[in-house]
Amino acid sequence: MAIRVTVWGENVHEQTSKVVAGIYPEGMHQAIAGALNRAGGVTATTATLQEPEHGLTEARLAQTDVLIWWGHAAHGEVSDAVVDRVCHAVWSGMGAIFLHSAHFSKPFKRLMGSPCNLTWREAGERERIWLTSRNHPIAAGLPDHFELEHEEMYGEPFGVPEPLETVFISWFQGGEVFRSGLTWRRGAGNVFYFRPGHETYPTYHDPNVQRVILNAVTWAHNPAARLQDPGAAPNVPVDKAPEPITERGPRLHGDGDGGFR
């Protein structure tokens, strides 16, 4: 069966900037989804900030194998209830891919548990993206390096937890470097961050960038059944212990009581 992808786009710059609208007349989210659908093996649909519940209802997330997130100007407008819902889906086994300025999105910062800060410069610099792991599935079919003629610079230090793997490192014309392709596991969910994608440049039309995102979708997909309650912390009664034990001291909780949260 095809991998079910939801491409979530903030869809603000496309409505307010003629430059962005000229590059992405149907929105960045539609450009990404269109490239995935043309590649085959993926069924990609879109959702935006402006839709009810930002297009990410419980039912929609239940039918999403991998969620792709792009945000920038309106991180604060994302409902905390939707953030909770997205993180719960990731912990349950949904894959998640965060692009470019989504490093400051609410879901990414919550999943990382860190500031996710970095240095930046908007000057249309050349970005050279180097593979650091040739055999990684996300790097499949790519050259050892590729270039984007115009991009926004992101520079180290990048305030995220140590990743499972670093798949790409970027060098910029001004001299900075950045870990631009990183993976993590959060609960049962696979998470990938990919740096390129500034809105005023045609990054998501680039074939190599499209290949990375397609590869990342395949990597992030977890075919196993979702965990029903990834945050469960059950109180195990004495008589249910795997080995026989005798209760030896006072306790605060009774059998079946939930813990404090």
N, C-alpha and C positions, 0 to 999 in steps of 0.2 A: 504494500500500500504506500501511496505517496506520503511524505512527511508533511504534516499540516503546520504551516507557518503563519503567524500573525505579525505583520510589520506595523509597529506603532510609531506614528509620527506626530510630533507636536503641532505641525502644520500652522505655524505662526509666521515665520519668515517668508514663506511662499505667498502669504496674503498681504504682507506689508512692504516687501522689497521687490522692485521691478527687476533687479539683477537676479535675485533668486528665482523669481517666477519665470524669467527668461530661460534659465538653465533647467528648471524643473517645473514646466507648466502644469503638470498634474500632481506635483508634490514630490518630495524626496521619497516618501513612503511608497508611492506608486512606482517610481523608478526602480527602487530596490525590489519590490514585489514582482514587477514585470520581468526583470532580469532572472529572478528565481524561477518564475513560471516558464520562461523560454528554455531554461536549462533542462527541465524535465526531472521527474522524481520528486517534485515538490509541488504542493498546492499552497500558494501564498495569497493571503487576503490582507486587508489593511484596516487599521483603526486609528482614530485621531483624538486629540485632546477635546475637541469641540463636541463630540458625540456624547449622548447620555452615558454616564459612568465611564467616560473616556473610551467607550467601545469595548471595555474589558469587563464584561459581566462574568459571574461565576460560570455560566453556561459556555461563554466564549472561551474562557481559559481552560475549561475542561476539554474543549475540542482543539486545543492548541498544543502541538508537540514542542515547538520552539517559538519563543517570543523574541522579536528583534525590536530594540528601543532606540529612538533618536529624539533627543530633547535638547533645548538650549535656553531660550528666552523666558520660558514659563514653567520652570521646574516647580516653583512654589504653588502653581495653580493645580497641580496634580493632587487629587483627593487622597487623604491618608487612608481612607477605607480601601481605595483601589490599590494603593501601595501594599497594604496588608494582604490583600487578595493575591497580588502578583508574587510577593515573597512566599506566601503559603504554597502557591502552585510550584514555585522553584524548589522549595524544600520537599515537596511531594514527588518531584521528578521531572517537571517541565524544564526544558533547556532554555537558556536566556543568553542573548547576544546584545551587548551594549556598544553603541557606535559613537565615536568622537566625543562631543560635549555631553553625552549621557553619563560621563564619569561623575558629573555633579547631580545626576537625577536622584530622586528620592529612593527608588527601588535599589539602584546600584549602591548608594551610600549605606543603606540599611544592610544589604547583603554583605558588604565589605566590612562594616563596623569600623570605618576609619574616615578621615577627612577627605580622601580622594583628591587632594589638591595637587597643583603642578604650576610650572611657569608657562607663559604663552606669549606669542607675538603674531599679529595679523599683518603680514607683509607679502604674501604671495610667493613664499620661498619654495625652492625645489626641495622635495622630500625624497630621500633614497631609503627604501625599505628593504632591509636585509633579513633573509631567513637565518634563524639560529638553530633550527631543528629540521633538517631536510626531510627526515622520514616521518614527521608529524602529519597526521591526516589533514590538518588545516592547511598545510603547505603543499599538498598534492597538486602536481601539474604546474607549479610556479617555478620561475627561474630563481637563481640564487639571490638576485635582487631585482627590484623594479623601481621606477621613478614616477613621481607625480610632479609635473612641472610647476604647479601652483598649489600651495597648501598653507594652512595656518601652522605655526610652530607650536608644539608642546614640548616642554623640556623637563628633565629630571631636576630634583627628586619628585617622584610620583607617589603620593601618600596613600598607597594601597597595601594590604597584607601581602606577604611573600606569596607569589603564585605557585601553582603546581608546576607550570611550564611557561617558559618564555619562547614564543614561536617567532616573533619578529622584533627587530630593533630598527628604529628610524634615525637617520642622520639628516640634519637640515642645513641649508645653505649658509645660515648664520653661525653654524658650528655646534649647536646643541644636539644632544642625542636623547632618545626616549624609548622606553620599552613599550612598543606599540601593538603587541599582540600577546595577551596574557590569559591563562586559564585558571579556573578554580573549580572546586566541588563545594556546593552548599546544600547540605542535606543530601537528597537523592538527585539533585539537579546539577547539570553541567553549565558553567558560566564562562563566557568568552568576552573579553574587551578588545575592540579593534579601533585604533586611533583615528585613521583618516576619515574625512567627511565634512570639512568646513562648507557651509551652505553657499558661499559665493563662488565656489569653484566646482567644476563638473566631475567631482571625484567618483560619484556613484555611477557614472557612465563608463568608467575605466574598466576594461576587461579583466585586469588582474585583481582589482578590488572586488569586482563581481565574483570572481573565482574564489577569493578568500571567504566571502560571505556564504557562498554556496557550500564550500568545504566545511565551514564552521557550523552550518545548519546540520549537516550530516553527522559531524562530531558531537554536537550538543544533544542530538536526539537520543532519548532513553526509551527503548521499546518496551521496557518492563511496565507493569501496571503501576499506577500512581499509589503512593502511600496515602491512606485515608486520613490519618491524623499524624502528620510528621512531628508535631509538638507534644505528643502524648507523653506523660510522665506518671505512669500508674503506680499506685500504692500497693505493693505486693504483701498480702497478709502472711503472718508467720506460718500458717498451715499450708501455704502454697509455695514455700521455699523449695528449691530443687533437692536439697538435702534436709533431713529432719533437724530442727533446732528447737531450743527452749527459750522462751522470752526471758530476758535476764535483767531488765531495768525498766524504769518508767518511760512513758512516751507521751508526746503531745497529741498525736493524731490517732483516731480510732480506725478500725478496719474499714476500708472503702473511702475514707476521707481523702479529699484532694489536697495537694500541696498548695502553699501560698505562692501567688504569682503577682 
